[in-house]
């Protein structure tokens, strides 16, 4: 748990929480059912990208089960970032 608060040490939990919190925050910012354009959507995009970078820092050189879990977490981060970008760009493309 001490690596969670130490920003110099990579933390898988910190990366996953950053990405998931960015996703949760993006729905109210996008006014989800109505999908209105909002420049504040840059904050969740930056947060999800930072979470992905933090998760990527946890990759080890040799393959292990931990390495596989980190790859699955990176895939989750890519899906989260795609969803946030969809919520941010959909109102701009449709109009």
C-alpha positions as CSV (number, residue, x, y, z in Angstrom):
1,X,0.0,0.0,0.0
2,X,2.9,2.3,0.5
3,X,3.7,2.2,-3.3
4,X,0.2,3.6,-3.9
5,X,1.2,6.9,-2.4
6,X,4.8,7.0,-3.6
7,X,4.6,8.5,-7.1
8,X,8.1,7.3,-8.0
9,X,7.2,3.7,-7.6
10,X,4.9,2.1,-10.2
11,X,1.5,1.0,-8.9
12,X,-1.0,-1.1,-10.7
13,X,-3.8,-0.1,-8.3
14,X,-3.1,3.6,-8.8
15,X,-3.2,3.3,-12.6
16,X,-6.5,1.3,-12.6
17,X,-8.2,3.7,-10.2
18,X,-7.1,6.7,-12.2
19,X,-8.6,5.2,-15.4
20,X,-11.8,4.1,-13.7
21,X,-12.3,7.4,-12.0
22,X,-11.8,9.2,-15.3
23,X,-14.5,7.0,-16.8
24,X,-17.0,7.7,-14.0
25,X,-16.3,11.4,-14.1
26,X,-16.7,11.5,-17.9
27,X,-20.4,10.5,-17.8
28,X,-21.7,13.5,-15.9
29,X,-19.3,15.9,-17.8
30,X,-20.7,14.7,-21.1
31,X,-24.3,14.9,-19.8
32,X,-24.6,11.3,-21.1
33,X,-28.1,10.8,-22.3
34,X,-28.1,14.2,-24.1
35,X,-24.4,14.2,-25.2
36,X,-23.5,17.8,-25.2
37,X,-20.1,19.1,-26.2
38,X,-18.1,20.2,-23.2
39,X,-14.4,21.3,-23.2
40,X,-14.0,20.0,-19.7
41,X,-14.0,16.5,-21.2
42,X,-10.2,17.0,-21.6
43,X,-9.8,16.3,-17.9
44,X,-11.0,12.7,-18.1
45,X,-9.0,12.1,-21.3
46,X,-5.8,13.3,-19.6
47,X,-6.7,11.3,-16.4
48,X,-7.3,8.1,-18.4
49,X,-4.1,8.6,-20.4
50,X,-2.2,9.1,-17.1
51,X,-3.7,5.9,-15.7
52,X,-2.6,4.1,-18.9
53,X,0.9,5.4,-18.5
54,X,1.0,4.4,-14.8
55,X,-0.2,0.9,-15.7
56,X,2.4,0.6,-18.5
57,X,5.1,1.4,-15.9
58,X,4.2,-1.9,-14.1
59,X,5.2,-4.1,-17.1
60,X,8.2,-6.4,-16.3
61,X,10.7,-7.7,-18.7
62,X,10.1,-11.4,-18.3
63,X,6.6,-12.9,-18.7
64,X,4.7,-14.0,-15.6
65,X,1.1,-14.1,-14.5
66,X,1.6,-10.5,-13.1
67,X,2.8,-9.4,-16.6
68,X,-0.4,-11.0,-18.1
69,X,-2.6,-9.1,-15.6
70,X,-0.9,-5.9,-16.5
71,X,-1.6,-6.5,-20.2
72,X,-5.2,-7.1,-19.4
73,X,-5.3,-3.9,-17.4
74,X,-3.7,-2.1,-20.3
75,X,-6.5,-3.4,-22.6
76,X,-9.1,-2.2,-20.1
77,X,-7.4,1.3,-20.1
78,X,-7.5,1.4,-23.9
79,X,-11.3,0.5,-23.8
80,X,-11.9,3.2,-21.2
81,X,-10.0,5.8,-23.2
82,X,-12.0,4.8,-26.3
83,X,-15.3,5.3,-24.4
84,X,-14.2,8.7,-23.1
85,X,-13.1,9.8,-26.5
86,X,-16.5,8.6,-27.9
87,X,-18.4,10.6,-25.3
88,X,-16.2,13.7,-26.1
89,X,-16.2,13.5,-29.9
90,X,-19.7,12.2,-30.6
91,X,-21.5,15.5,-30.2
92,X,-19.0,17.2,-32.4
93,X,-19.3,14.7,-35.2
94,X,-23.1,14.4,-35.3
95,X,-23.8,18.1,-35.7
